[in-house]
């Protein structure tokens, strides 16, 4: 019989219970016992949801209070010395690594954060060196499995695989060899995995899911021997436990050549992102006895699965290898999808019928598995009708938008002059000092702001009352920045719920949810808009508030927009047309807004593209199409202004080494980048990589971490700035935080920015 499984589930709770509990704990409103009580309730609720949908194998160990990679760093004792010796209890040590700690005499910054493959989920980077004492620091994977078992659930523990865990890490400062390959440490780490597998078997686990998404990258081939020796050790020392080697987010390609021979009990492949690999996988495994887990239901989008089409794939594989060797599954963890469509009651029935969130995707998996076993399912007919209705809607969206994209011209994506000419025009217009200070855009979204927005959305206050409130918030933020003596100001974005959702709500072609929250990191959740049709701008989106903000000050006020690639990446995109086509549609909509901003008197416009690296295809062979469109769409959005208008952009929490020439090709006048937690290695990528044309675009490497409540001193920020000036040169540096300040408290922001301004003023005296 064909079985069913899901690889993971959202950790949020149906009404964001975990987020609320975490933030209450961090603010000392609840104690640790209350936090752990909420955690257990939500774990058990998740197991029940999955089981109730008819799933055979329920994932355990995927729940985390911050990040699953940090969980495994903690489990295997990959804890930097400063945190291990801080004197904090284990849970607060965990949170210190995640978000920093600055009280009771303990001052620790947060560890580095990066994007999880090509998703908008952030993980905490393991810090590795030759002397790491790998050992079982906790037994969380075992404890979670036992908890589920005692509650009556058939759990399958989930582990981040050893090769992937090490590859995700970075070389720690204390490493003797700065060029250490973290994966080379696998021979030291593997025995600890063996110890964990033995404990899981002793606890009653029959199967263990071991996630190795690195296998969908080109680099994995380099580690074929490490995979072989590691998994042979697992099979030899814990032969009683069955291992499901799990890949996702892409295709195995040539890595299948060595993966097929690994001594594992089953292999999971992503047939949503890479359906073309199914024949090669079946051919490679047909003569073995391995289970083939088919990732047929997407773990990354919110569209209903075309069950008829996916059933044909499942039946084909079952016929080739036998139904008992087939498992129907989600393509990846459902972490990247919202909890359930049952939380939505404002979408029209027609639109809601197109969607399937995490809970509903579990039901789709079970339906497919049952249909393989029985030959059909009554759910198929209704599903086919829904799929057809969505396709008919998409085909008849907006021809004018598609015509504008197809008719784009080379001059649409070129600034009027090169940067060397623009620089002079902007210096005359902006009149900024050396080391200009600014922020990335958002200021704290206070409880009062959220309350007033909710009241407005519920029609408890009028539009006039709401706008008067927003005006007062903007006036407050402008005065705050003037008092701090920042050079280039922002309006603080009090009217914006999210940097993507806000724009999606004003563009044609989007649908919006009430409670479709998705985890970005820790307690930070976003509610991605859904692109359901061709995208256009029916009216200006930001002009009203940017003009008002500029009228409050004589200093330069930046207009703030989110770029086309990022809006596409941080939305749930359409599945019927390419990502590239959607980026171009967004680009032209944003171009109209950028031109209107300059015409309204805004002389600096920031168009952020933090997702450009995140959206990069995992396979190098697929890069060119994506990067060409990402760069061209950004330039279309920003090239309609005069030379004197400063176009700025922001990039954060990703590795840009491989695409730095494409970042330069976007041709921004000022680039701000996350830098405070990456030991300046990101900065090194930008230094010396600029093309010969001008070679002087301004760079603003972040000098403090906005994801942490910690307040770095003026001296600490000055030292960071000094290193930046030494690397880049004094004439090219802007001074700013790592990212927007939305998630911080105002008291923290005042201190952080006051120290930033003091560091910049000192630099003008001592480094000029």
C-alpha positions as CSV (number, residue, x, y, z in Angstrom):
1,X,0.0,0.0,0.0
2,X,1.2,3.5,-0.8
3,X,1.6,5.6,2.4
4,X,1.5,9.3,3.0
5,X,3.6,11.9,4.9
6,X,4.4,15.5,5.3
7,X,7.9,16.8,5.9
8,X,7.1,19.5,8.4
9,X,4.3,21.9,9.4
10,X,4.1,25.6,10.5
11,X,5.3,26.3,14.0
12,X,3.1,29.3,14.5
13,X,-0.2,28.0,15.9
14,X,-3.5,28.6,14.2
15,X,-3.8,32.1,15.8
16,X,-0.1,32.9,16.2
17,X,-0.1,31.5,19.8
18,X,3.7,30.8,19.7
19,X,4.6,34.3,18.5
20,X,2.5,35.9,21.3
21,X,4.0,33.6,24.0
22,X,7.6,34.2,22.8
23,X,7.2,38.0,22.9
24,X,5.5,37.8,26.3
25,X,8.5,35.7,27.6
26,X,11.1,38.1,26.2
27,X,9.3,41.1,27.8
28,X,9.1,39.2,31.2
29,X,5.3,39.0,31.1
30,X,5.2,35.2,31.4
31,X,7.7,32.7,32.8
32,X,9.5,29.8,31.2
33,X,6.9,27.3,32.4
34,X,4.1,29.2,30.7
35,X,6.1,29.5,27.5
36,X,6.8,25.8,27.4
37,X,3.2,25.0,28.2
38,X,2.1,26.9,25.1
39,X,4.8,25.2,23.1
40,X,3.6,21.7,24.1
41,X,0.0,22.6,23.4
42,X,0.9,23.7,19.9
43,X,3.0,20.7,19.1
44,X,0.3,18.3,20.1
45,X,-2.3,20.4,18.2
46,X,-0.2,20.1,15.1
47,X,0.1,16.4,15.4
48,X,-3.7,16.1,15.7
49,X,-4.3,18.3,12.7
50,X,-1.9,16.2,10.5
51,X,-3.4,13.0,11.7
52,X,-7.0,14.1,11.2
53,X,-6.3,14.8,7.6
54,X,-5.4,11.1,7.1
55,X,-1.5,11.3,7.0
56,X,0.4,8.1,7.9
57,X,3.8,9.6,9.0
58,X,3.7,12.7,11.3
59,X,6.9,14.7,11.5
60,X,8.3,15.3,15.0
61,X,11.2,17.5,16.1
62,X,10.4,20.3,13.6
63,X,8.8,22.6,16.2
64,X,11.2,25.3,17.4
65,X,11.1,28.4,19.6
66,X,13.2,30.3,17.1
67,X,14.9,28.3,14.3
68,X,15.4,24.7,13.5
69,X,19.0,25.1,12.4
70,X,19.8,26.8,15.7
71,X,18.0,23.9,17.4
72,X,20.5,21.4,15.9
73,X,23.5,23.7,16.6
74,X,22.3,23.6,20.2
75,X,21.7,19.8,20.1
76,X,25.2,19.1,18.8
77,X,26.9,21.7,21.0
78,X,27.8,24.1,18.2
79,X,27.7,27.0,20.7
80,X,30.3,29.8,20.5
81,X,32.4,30.0,23.7
82,X,31.1,33.5,24.7
83,X,27.6,32.1,24.9
84,X,28.5,28.8,26.5
85,X,30.3,30.7,29.3
86,X,27.8,33.5,29.7
87,X,26.2,32.1,32.8
88,X,22.8,32.2,31.2
89,X,20.4,29.2,31.5
90,X,20.2,27.0,28.5
91,X,17.0,28.6,27.1
92,X,18.3,32.1,27.4
93,X,21.6,31.0,25.9
94,X,19.6,29.8,22.9
95,X,17.8,33.1,22.7
96,X,21.0,35.1,23.1
97,X,22.4,33.3,20.0
98,X,19.2,34.1,18.2
99,X,18.6,37.7,19.1
100,X,21.4,38.9,21.4
101,X,21.4,39.6,25.2
102,X,22.1,42.8,27.0
103,X,21.2,42.8,30.7
104,X,22.4,41.8,34.1
105,X,26.0,42.4,33.0
106,X,25.8,40.0,30.0
107,X,26.4,41.7,26.7
108,X,26.2,39.4,23.7
109,X,25.3,40.2,20.0
110,X,23.1,37.9,18.0
111,X,24.8,35.4,15.8
112,X,24.7,35.7,12.0
113,X,21.5,35.2,10.1
114,X,21.0,34.1,6.5
115,X,18.3,32.9,4.1
116,X,17.4,29.2,4.1
117,X,18.2,28.3,0.5
118,X,15.9,30.2,-1.9
119,X,13.2,30.9,0.7
120,X,12.4,34.0,2.8
121,X,12.9,32.0,5.9
122,X,16.0,33.0,7.9
123,X,18.3,30.6,9.8
124,X,21.0,31.2,12.4
125,X,24.5,30.4,11.0
126,X,26.5,27.7,12.9
127,X,30.0,28.8,13.8
128,X,32.6,26.1,13.3
129,X,36.2,25.5,13.9
130,X,38.6,22.6,14.4
131,X,38.1,22.3,18.1
132,X,34.3,22.3,18.3
133,X,33.4,19.7,20.9
134,X,30.6,18.0,19.1
135,X,28.4,16.1,21.6
136,X,24.7,15.7,22.6
137,X,24.0,19.0,24.4
138,X,20.3,18.1,24.6
139,X,18.0,15.4,23.4
140,X,15.2,17.5,21.9
141,X,14.7,15.3,18.8
142,X,14.2,12.3,21.1
143,X,12.0,14.2,23.6
144,X,9.7,15.5,20.9
145,X,9.3,12.0,19.4
146,X,8.5,10.5,22.8
147,X,6.0,13.3,23.6
148,X,4.2,12.5,20.3
149,X,4.3,8.7,20.9
150,X,2.9,9.0,24.4
151,X,0.1,11.2,23.1
152,X,-0.8,8.4,20.6
153,X,0.8,9.7,17.3
154,X,2.9,7.8,14.9
155,X,5.8,10.1,14.6
156,X,8.8,10.2,12.3
157,X,11.7,12.3,13.7
158,X,13.2,14.9,11.4
159,X,16.9,15.8,11.6
160,X,18.8,18.4,9.6
161,X,21.4,16.2,7.9
162,X,25.1,16.4,8.9
163,X,26.4,17.5,5.5
164,X,23.8,20.2,5.1
165,X,24.2,21.4,8.7
166,X,28.0,21.8,8.4
167,X,27.8,23.4,4.9
168,X,25.3,26.0,6.2
169,X,27.9,27.0,8.8
170,X,30.7,29.5,8.7
171,X,34.3,29.4,9.9
172,X,34.5,30.9,13.4
173,X,37.0,33.6,14.3
174,X,38.9,31.1,16.6
175,X,39.6,28.7,13.7
176,X,43.3,28.0,13.2
177,X,42.6,27.7,9.4
178,X,40.5,30.6,8.1
179,X,40.0,28.5,4.9
180,X,38.6,25.6,6.8
181,X,35.8,23.7,4.9
182,X,33.2,23.1,7.6
183,X,32.1,19.9,5.9
184,X,35.5,18.5,6.6
185,X,34.4,18.2,10.2
186,X,31.8,15.6,9.4
187,X,33.9,12.7,10.6
188,X,33.8,14.3,14.1
189,X,30.1,15.1,13.9
190,X,28.9,11.8,12.5
191,X,29.5,9.7,15.7
192,X,27.2,12.2,17.6
193,X,24.5,11.6,15.0
194,X,24.9,7.9,15.5
195,X,24.4,8.4,19.2
196,X,21.3,10.4,18.5
197,X,20.0,7.7,16.1
198,X,20.5,5.0,18.7
199,X,18.5,7.0,21.2
200,X,15.7,7.5,18.7
201,X,15.6,3.8,18.0
202,X,15.6,3.0,21.7
203,X,12.7,5.3,22.1
204,X,10.8,3.4,19.4
205,X,11.4,5.3,16.2
206,X,11.1,3.1,13.1
207,X,11.9,5.8,10.5
208,X,14.0,8.9,10.7
209,X,13.8,11.7,8.1
210,X,17.2,13.2,7.5
211,X,17.0,16.4,5.5
212,X,19.9,17.1,3.0
213,X,18.7,19.9,0.8
214,X,22.3,20.6,-0.2
215,X,21.8,17.7,-2.6
216,X,19.8,20.0,-4.9
217,X,22.9,22.2,-5.3
218,X,25.8,21.9,-7.7
219,X,28.3,22.0,-4.7
220,X,27.0,18.6,-3.3
221,X,28.9,16.6,-5.9
222,X,32.1,17.9,-4.2
223,X,31.0,16.0,-1.0
224,X,30.1,12.7,-2.6
225,X,32.7,10.8,-0.5
226,X,31.6,12.5,2.7
227,X,28.0,11.5,2.0
228,X,29.2,7.9,1.3
229,X,31.3,7.5,4.5
230,X,28.7,9.3,6.7
231,X,25.7,7.3,5.6
232,X,27.6,4.1,5.6
233,X,28.5,4.7,9.2
234,X,24.8,5.3,10.0
235,X,23.8,2.1,8.3
236,X,26.5,0.1,9.9
237,X,26.1,1.3,13.5
238,X,22.3,1.7,13.6
239,X,21.0,-0.8,11.1
240,X,17.7,-1.2,13.0
241,X,16.5,2.3,12.1
242,X,15.2,3.2,8.6
243,X,16.4,6.5,7.2
244,X,14.6,8.6,4.6
245,X,17.1,10.8,2.9
246,X,15.2,14.0,2.0
247,X,15.9,16.5,-0.7
248,X,13.8,19.5,-1.7
249,X,13.7,22.9,-3.4
250,X,15.1,21.5,-6.6
251,X,16.5,18.6,-8.6
252,X,19.2,16.1,-7.9
253,X,20.7,16.1,-11.4
254,X,24.1,14.4,-11.5
255,X,24.1,14.1,-7.7
256,X,21.8,11.2,-8.3
257,X,24.8,9.2,-9.5
258,X,26.1,8.8,-5.9
259,X,22.9,9.3,-4.0
260,X,21.3,6.2,-5.5
261,X,24.0,4.0,-3.9
262,X,23.9,5.5,-0.4
263,X,22.7,2.9,2.2
264,X,19.5,4.6,3.1
265,X,16.0,3.1,3.3
266,X,14.3,5.7,1.2
267,X,14.8,8.8,-0.9
268,X,12.5,11.8,-1.0
269,X,12.5,14.0,-4.1
270,X,10.8,17.3,-4.9
271,X,8.5,16.8,-7.9
272,X,6.8,20.2,-7.5
273,X,9.9,22.2,-8.2
274,X,11.5,19.6,-10.4
275,X,8.9,17.2,-11.9
276,X,11.3,16.4,-14.7
277,X,13.5,14.3,-12.5
278,X,11.0,11.6,-11.8
279,X,12.0,9.2,-14.6
280,X,15.7,9.4,-13.7
281,X,15.0,8.7,-10.0
282,X,12.8,5.7,-10.8
283,X,15.3,4.3,-13.2
284,X,18.1,4.7,-10.6
285,X,16.2,3.1,-7.8
286,X,14.0,0.6,-9.6
287,X,16.3,-2.4,-8.9
288,X,16.8,-1.5,-5.2
289,X,14.3,-1.9,-2.3
290,X,14.4,1.8,-1.4
291,X,11.1,3.6,-0.7
292,X,10.6,6.5,-3.1
293,X,8.9,9.5,-1.5
294,X,7.2,11.7,-4.1
295,X,7.0,15.4,-3.2
296,X,3.8,16.0,-5.3
297,X,2.1,18.6,-3.1
298,X,3.9,21.9,-2.9
299,X,5.3,23.0,0.4
300,X,6.1,26.5,-1.0
301,X,2.9,27.8,-2.5
302,X,-0.8,28.3,-1.6
303,X,-2.4,27.0,-4.8
304,X,-4.6,23.9,-4.9
305,X,-2.7,20.9,-6.2
306,X,-3.8,19.6,-9.6
307,X,-4.7,16.2,-8.2
308,X,-5.5,14.6,-11.5
309,X,-2.1,15.4,-13.0
310,X,-0.2,14.5,-9.8
311,X,-2.1,11.2,-9.5
312,X,-0.9,10.1,-12.9
313,X,2.7,10.6,-11.7
314,X,2.1,8.6,-8.5
315,X,0.4,5.8,-10.4
316,X,3.3,5.7,-12.9
317,X,5.9,5.3,-10.2
318,X,3.8,2.8,-8.3
319,X,3.5,0.7,-11.5
320,X,7.2,0.8,-12.0
321,X,8.4,-0.1,-8.5
322,X,5.4,-1.4,-6.6
323,X,2.8,0.6,-4.6
324,X,4.4,-0.5,-1.3
325,X,7.6,1.3,-2.2
326,X,5.9,4.6,-2.9
327,X,5.1,7.3,-0.4
328,X,3.1,10.4,-1.4
329,X,4.4,13.6,0.4
330,X,4.7,17.3,0.4
331,X,7.6,18.6,-1.7
332,X,9.2,20.2,1.4
333,X,8.1,21.2,4.9
334,X,4.9,23.1,5.0
335,X,6.7,25.7,7.1
336,X,6.5,28.1,4.1
337,X,2.7,28.0,3.9
338,X,0.0,29.5,6.1
339,X,-1.9,27.3,8.6
340,X,-5.4,26.8,7.2
341,X,-7.9,28.5,4.9
342,X,-10.5,28.1,7.6
343,X,-9.0,31.3,9.1
344,X,-10.1,33.3,6.1
345,X,-13.7,34.6,5.8
346,X,-13.3,37.8,3.8
347,X,-12.1,36.3,0.5
348,X,-14.8,35.6,-2.1
349,X,-15.8,31.9,-2.3
350,X,-14.5,31.9,-5.9
351,X,-11.0,33.1,-4.9
352,X,-10.8,31.1,-1.7
353,X,-11.6,27.9,-3.7
354,X,-8.2,28.3,-5.6
355,X,-6.2,28.0,-2.4
356,X,-4.8,25.2,-0.2
357,X,-2.8,26.1,3.0
358,X,-0.9,23.7,5.2
359,X,-3.8,21.9,6.7
360,X,-5.5,21.4,3.3
361,X,-2.3,20.3,1.7
362,X,-2.1,17.4,4.3
363,X,-5.6,16.4,3.0
364,X,-4.3,16.6,-0.6
365,X,-1.4,14.3,0.2
366,X,-3.8,11.8,1.8
367,X,-6.2,12.0,-1.1
368,X,-3.4,11.2,-3.6
369,X,-2.1,8.3,-1.6
370,X,-5.6,6.8,-1.2
371,X,-6.3,7.3,-4.9
372,X,-3.2,5.4,-5.8
373,X,-4.4,2.5,-3.6
374,X,-8.1,2.6,-4.7
375,X,-7.6,3.8,-8.3
376,X,-9.6,7.0,-7.9
377,X,-11.2,9.5,-5.5
378,X,-14.4,11.4,-5.4
379,X,-12.4,14.5,-4.6
380,X,-10.8,14.6,-8.0
381,X,-13.8,15.9,-9.9
382,X,-14.3,18.9,-7.6
383,X,-10.5,19.6,-7.7
384,X,-10.4,19.6,-11.5
385,X,-13.3,22.0,-11.6
386,X,-11.5,24.4,-9.3
387,X,-8.3,24.2,-11.3
388,X,-10.1,25.0,-14.5
389,X,-11.8,28.0,-12.9
390,X,-8.5,29.5,-11.8
391,X,-6.9,28.9,-15.2
392,X,-9.8,30.6,-17.0
393,X,-9.5,33.7,-14.7
394,X,-5.7,33.9,-15.3
395,X,-6.0,33.8,-19.0
396,X,-8.5,36.7,-19.1
397,X,-6.7,39.1,-16.7
398,X,-5.2,42.3,-18.3
399,X,-3.9,42.3,-21.9
400,X,-2.7,45.9,-21.6
401,X,-0.2,44.9,-18.9
402,X,1.1,42.0,-21.0
403,X,1.4,44.3,-24.0
404,X,3.4,46.8,-22.1
405,X,5.9,44.1,-20.9
406,X,6.2,42.6,-24.4
407,X,6.8,46.0,-25.9
408,X,9.6,47.1,-23.5
409,X,12.6,48.9,-25.1
410,X,16.3,49.0,-24.2
411,X,16.0,52.6,-23.2
412,X,13.4,51.7,-20.6
413,X,16.2,50.2,-18.5
414,X,18.9,52.8,-18.8
415,X,19.6,55.9,-16.6
416,X,20.1,59.1,-18.6
417,X,23.8,59.4,-17.6
418,X,26.5,57.2,-16.0
419,X,27.1,57.4,-12.3
420,X,30.1,59.8,-12.6
421,X,27.8,62.4,-14.1
422,X,24.9,61.6,-11.8
423,X,27.2,61.9,-8.7
424,X,27.9,65.6,-9.5
425,X,24.2,66.4,-10.0
426,X,23.2,64.7,-6.8
427,X,26.0,66.4,-4.8
428,X,24.7,69.8,-5.9
429,X,21.1,68.9,-5.1
430,X,21.4,66.9,-1.9
431,X,24.4,68.9,-0.3
432,X,25.3,66.1,2.2
433,X,28.3,65.9,4.5
434,X,31.0,63.3,4.5
435,X,29.6,60.0,5.9
436,X,25.9,60.8,5.5
437,X,23.7,59.2,8.1
438,X,20.4,57.6,7.4
439,X,18.2,54.6,8.2
440,X,16.8,51.9,5.9
441,X,13.2,53.1,6.1
442,X,10.8,51.8,8.8
443,X,10.6,53.0,12.4
444,X,9.0,51.0,15.2
445,X,5.5,49.8,14.6
446,X,4.1,50.6,18.0
447,X,1.1,49.0,19.6
448,X,-0.8,52.2,19.1
449,X,0.0,52.2,15.4
450,X,-1.2,48.6,15.0
451,X,-4.3,49.4,17.1
452,X,-5.3,52.4,15.0
453,X,-4.7,50.5,11.8
454,X,-7.0,47.7,13.0
455,X,-9.6,50.1,14.1
456,X,-9.5,51.7,10.6
457,X,-9.8,48.4,8.9
458,X,-12.8,47.5,11.1
459,X,-14.3,50.9,10.2
460,X,-14.3,52.0,13.8
461,X,-12.6,55.3,12.8
462,X,-13.0,57.3,9.6
463,X,-10.3,57.7,6.9
464,X,-9.9,61.3,8.0
465,X,-9.2,60.3,11.6
466,X,-6.8,57.6,10.6
467,X,-4.9,59.9,8.3
468,X,-4.6,62.5,11.0
469,X,-3.1,59.9,13.2
470,X,-0.6,58.8,10.6
471,X,0.3,62.5,10.0
472,X,1.1,62.8,13.7
473,X,3.2,59.7,13.7
474,X,5.2,61.0,10.7
475,X,5.7,64.4,12.4
476,X,7.0,62.6,15.5
477,X,9.4,60.4,13.5
478,X,10.7,63.4,11.5
479,X,11.3,65.4,14.6
480,X,13.0,62.4,16.3
481,X,15.4,62.1,13.4
482,X,16.1,65.9,13.3
483,X,16.8,65.8,17.1
484,X,19.2,62.9,16.5
485,X,20.8,65.0,13.7
486,X,20.4,62.4,10.9
487,X,21.2,63.7,7.5
488,X,18.8,61.9,5.2
489,X,15.4,61.2,6.8
490,X,12.6,58.7,6.2
491,X,9.0,59.1,7.1
492,X,9.0,55.9,9.2
493,X,6.3,54.0,7.3
494,X,3.6,54.1,10.0
495,X,0.9,53.6,7.4
496,X,2.5,50.3,6.1
497,X,1.6,46.9,7.5
498,X,4.5,45.2,5.6
499,X,7.0,46.2,2.9
500,X,5.3,43.9,0.3
501,X,1.7,43.6,1.5
502,X,1.4,47.4,1.6
503,X,2.1,47.7,-2.1
504,X,0.2,44.6,-3.1
505,X,-2.9,46.1,-1.5
506,X,-2.7,49.1,-3.9
507,X,-1.9,47.2,-7.1
508,X,-4.3,45.4,-9.3
509,X,-3.8,41.7,-9.6
510,X,-3.4,40.7,-5.9
511,X,-5.5,39.0,-3.4
512,X,-5.2,39.4,0.4
513,X,-5.7,37.2,3.4
514,X,-6.6,37.9,7.0
515,X,-4.5,35.3,8.8
516,X,-2.2,33.6,6.2
517,X,0.9,34.2,8.3
518,X,4.2,32.6,7.4
519,X,7.3,32.6,9.6
520,X,10.3,34.7,8.4
521,X,12.4,34.2,11.6
522,X,11.8,33.8,15.3
523,X,8.6,35.5,16.2
524,X,8.6,37.5,13.0
525,X,5.7,36.5,10.7
526,X,4.6,38.0,7.4
527,X,1.4,37.7,5.5
528,X,2.4,37.5,1.9
529,X,0.0,38.8,-0.7
530,X,-1.1,36.5,-3.5
531,X,-0.6,37.4,-7.2
532,X,-3.7,36.2,-8.9
533,X,-3.6,38.1,-12.2
534,X,-1.7,40.7,-14.3
535,X,-0.3,43.5,-12.1
536,X,-0.8,47.2,-12.7
537,X,-0.9,50.4,-10.6
538,X,-4.3,52.0,-10.7
539,X,-3.2,55.1,-8.7
540,X,-0.2,56.5,-6.8
541,X,0.7,54.5,-3.7
542,X,3.2,56.5,-1.6
543,X,3.1,60.1,-2.9
544,X,0.7,61.4,-0.3
545,X,2.8,60.4,2.7
546,X,6.2,61.2,1.1
547,X,5.1,64.8,0.2
548,X,3.7,65.3,3.7
549,X,6.9,64.1,5.3
550,X,9.1,66.3,3.1
551,X,7.0,69.3,4.1
552,X,7.9,68.7,7.7
553,X,11.7,69.2,7.2
554,X,14.3,71.0,5.1
555,X,16.5,67.9,5.1
556,X,16.5,65.3,2.4
557,X,13.5,62.9,2.7
558,X,13.8,59.5,1.1
559,X,10.9,58.0,-0.8
560,X,10.6,54.3,0.1
561,X,9.5,51.5,-2.3
562,X,10.0,47.7,-2.5
563,X,11.5,46.5,-5.7
564,X,9.9,44.2,-8.3
565,X,12.0,41.1,-7.6
566,X,11.3,41.3,-3.9
567,X,7.5,42.0,-4.2
568,X,7.4,38.9,-6.5
569,X,9.6,36.7,-4.2
570,X,7.8,37.7,-1.0
571,X,4.3,37.2,-2.4
572,X,2.9,33.9,-3.4
573,X,3.4,34.2,-7.2
574,X,1.3,32.8,-10.0
575,X,2.0,29.3,-11.3
576,X,0.7,29.8,-14.8
577,X,3.4,32.3,-16.0
578,X,7.1,32.7,-15.2
579,X,8.6,34.6,-12.3
580,X,10.4,36.7,-14.9
581,X,7.1,37.9,-16.5
582,X,5.7,38.8,-13.1
583,X,8.9,40.8,-12.2
584,X,8.5,42.8,-15.5
585,X,4.9,43.6,-14.8
586,X,5.8,44.8,-11.3
587,X,8.6,46.9,-12.7
588,X,6.4,49.0,-15.0
589,X,4.0,49.6,-12.1
590,X,6.8,50.8,-9.9
591,X,8.4,52.9,-12.6
592,X,5.2,55.0,-12.7
593,X,5.5,55.5,-8.9
594,X,9.2,56.4,-9.0
595,X,8.6,59.1,-11.7
596,X,5.7,60.5,-9.7
597,X,7.8,60.7,-6.5
598,X,10.5,62.8,-8.2
599,X,7.8,65.0,-9.8
600,X,6.4,65.5,-6.2
601,X,9.8,66.8,-5.0
602,X,11.4,63.7,-3.6
603,X,15.1,63.8,-4.5
604,X,16.2,60.5,-3.0
605,X,14.2,57.3,-3.7
606,X,15.1,53.9,-2.1
607,X,13.9,50.9,-4.0
608,X,14.8,47.8,-2.0
609,X,15.7,44.4,-3.4
610,X,16.7,42.3,-0.4
611,X,15.3,39.2,-2.1
612,X,17.3,39.3,-5.3
613,X,19.9,36.8,-4.0
614,X,17.3,34.7,-2.2
615,X,15.4,34.1,-5.4
616,X,18.5,32.8,-7.2
617,X,17.8,29.3,-8.6
618,X,19.7,26.6,-6.8
619,X,21.3,25.3,-10.0
620,X,23.9,27.5,-11.7
621,X,22.6,26.5,-15.1
622,X,19.3,28.3,-14.3
623,X,20.8,31.6,-13.1
624,X,21.1,33.6,-16.3
625,X,17.3,33.8,-17.1
626,X,16.5,34.8,-13.6
627,X,19.3,37.3,-13.1
628,X,18.8,39.0,-16.5
629,X,15.1,39.6,-15.6
630,X,15.9,40.7,-12.0
631,X,18.4,43.3,-13.1
632,X,16.4,44.5,-16.1
633,X,13.2,44.8,-14.0
634,X,15.0,46.8,-11.3
635,X,16.4,49.2,-13.9
636,X,13.0,49.6,-15.6
637,X,11.5,50.6,-12.2
638,X,14.3,53.1,-11.5
639,X,15.4,54.6,-14.8
640,X,12.7,57.1,-15.4
641,X,14.2,59.8,-13.1
642,X,16.7,62.7,-13.7
643,X,20.4,62.5,-13.0
644,X,19.9,64.6,-9.8
645,X,17.6,62.0,-8.2
646,X,19.5,59.6,-5.9
647,X,18.3,56.0,-6.5
648,X,19.1,53.8,-3.5
649,X,18.7,50.2,-2.7
650,X,19.1,47.8,0.2
651,X,20.3,44.2,0.3
652,X,20.4,42.0,3.5
653,X,21.1,38.6,5.0
654,X,22.3,36.8,1.9
655,X,25.6,35.9,0.2
656,X,26.2,38.1,-2.7
657,X,29.6,36.7,-3.8
658,X,28.2,34.9,-6.8
659,X,26.0,37.7,-8.1
660,X,27.9,40.9,-7.2
661,X,28.2,42.0,-10.8
662,X,24.5,41.9,-11.1
663,X,24.1,44.0,-8.0
664,X,26.3,46.6,-9.6
665,X,24.4,46.2,-12.9
666,X,21.3,47.4,-11.1
667,X,23.1,50.8,-11.2
668,X,21.9,52.3,-7.9
669,X,23.5,55.4,-6.7
670,X,23.7,54.2,-3.1
671,X,23.7,50.6,-1.9
672,X,23.1,49.7,1.7
673,X,23.9,46.2,2.9
674,X,23.7,44.1,6.0
675,X,27.2,44.0,7.5
676,X,27.1,44.0,11.3
677,X,26.9,40.3,11.9
678,X,28.9,39.0,9.0
679,X,32.3,39.9,10.2
680,X,32.7,42.3,7.2
681,X,32.9,39.3,4.8
682,X,29.9,40.6,2.9
683,X,31.7,44.0,2.7
684,X,34.8,42.4,1.2
685,X,32.6,41.2,-1.7
686,X,31.7,44.7,-2.6
687,X,35.2,46.1,-2.3
688,X,37.2,45.9,-5.5
689,X,34.4,44.3,-7.5
690,X,33.0,47.5,-9.0
691,X,33.2,47.7,-12.8
692,X,35.6,50.3,-14.3
693,X,32.8,52.7,-15.1
694,X,33.0,55.3,-12.3
695,X,33.8,52.8,-9.6
696,X,32.4,55.1,-6.9
697,X,28.8,54.2,-6.2
698,X,28.2,54.9,-2.5
699,X,27.9,52.0,-0.1
700,X,26.2,52.0,3.3
701,X,27.3,48.8,5.2
702,X,25.1,48.4,8.3
703,X,26.9,49.1,11.6
704,X,24.4,47.7,14.0
705,X,22.0,44.7,14.0
706,X,18.3,45.7,14.0
707,X,17.1,42.2,14.8
708,X,18.5,42.5,18.3
709,X,17.3,44.8,21.2
710,X,21.0,45.2,22.1
711,X,22.4,48.8,21.9
712,X,26.0,48.9,20.6
713,X,27.9,51.8,22.0
714,X,29.1,54.8,19.9
715,X,32.7,53.4,20.3
716,X,31.7,50.0,19.0
717,X,29.9,51.6,16.0
718,X,32.9,53.9,15.4
719,X,35.3,50.9,15.3
720,X,33.0,49.2,12.7
721,X,32.8,52.4,10.7
722,X,36.6,52.8,10.8
723,X,37.1,49.3,9.3
724,X,34.6,50.1,6.6
725,X,36.3,53.4,5.7
726,X,39.7,51.6,5.6
727,X,38.2,49.0,3.2
728,X,36.1,51.2,0.9
729,X,37.6,54.7,1.2
730,X,36.1,57.8,3.0
731,X,34.4,59.3,-0.1
732,X,32.1,56.3,-0.7
733,X,30.6,55.5,2.7
734,X,27.1,56.1,4.0
735,X,26.3,55.3,7.6
736,X,23.2,53.3,8.4
737,X,21.8,50.3,10.4
738,X,21.6,46.8,8.9
739,X,17.9,47.0,8.0
740,X,14.6,48.7,8.9
741,X,13.7,49.4,12.5
742,X,10.1,48.2,12.4
743,X,10.5,45.4,15.1
744,X,12.4,47.5,17.7
745,X,11.2,49.6,20.6
746,X,11.6,53.4,20.3
747,X,13.8,53.6,23.3
748,X,16.2,51.1,21.7
749,X,16.1,53.0,18.4
750,X,16.9,56.4,20.0
751,X,20.0,55.0,21.7
752,X,21.1,52.9,18.7
753,X,20.8,55.9,16.3
754,X,22.3,58.4,18.7
755,X,25.4,56.3,18.9
756,X,25.4,55.8,15.1
757,X,25.3,59.6,14.6
758,X,28.0,60.2,17.1
759,X,30.2,57.6,15.4
760,X,29.7,59.3,12.0
761,X,30.5,62.8,13.5
762,X,33.7,61.4,15.1
763,X,34.6,59.8,11.8
764,X,34.3,63.2,10.0
765,X,36.8,64.6,12.5
766,X,39.2,61.7,12.7
767,X,39.0,59.9,9.4
768,X,38.5,62.8,6.9
